[in-house]
């Protein structure tokens, strides 16, 4: 199983895009244009210990669990690297 976090932006450098992926199996060098964002209900419940709406999480209405600290640190680090690379 592999995990990857990264930060990106649009061609005008106006929009920050943070991504996280979790994958199993074989990997091949293939790039597809486009993206889909969907909720992983099992993972959300495993992290928060109960069903929580994505809206409440994104609005900051739900406290971030300690188990998510290393992920958030990785995202912040990737964001800092992306910003430094554009300066």
Secondary structure, 3 states (H helix, E strand, C coil): CEEEEEEEECCCCCCEEEEEEEECCCCCCCCCCCCCCCCCHHHHHHHHCCCCCHHHHHCCCCCCCHHHHHHHHHHHHHHHHHHHHHC
